[in-house]
């Protein structure tokens, strides 16, 4: 389950990166509005998915 959620997070993150790149390109107003909406949806999906995942302590290689 956690692996599936991590895969979903990676997918959403990849989509966000692509949408940000698209927003830097030459787009019509309609295209820009569509991409901005999709970007907001992806960010919301990440927030929702992150809230459902258990918190895990980060591994710090400098502490032992």
C-alpha positions, 0 to 999 in steps of 0.5 A: 500500500505504501509503495503504491502511494509512493508511486502515485506521489511520483506520478503526480510530481512528474505531472506537476513538473511537465505542467510547469514546463508547459506554462513556460512555453507559448500557450493560448489563454485557453491552454494556459487556463487548462494547464493551470487547472490541471496543475492545481488538481495535481497539487491537491492530489499530492496534498490529499495523498500525503495526508493519508500516509503515515509519517516516517522518520527521515534517516539521517546518515550523520546520526548513529 
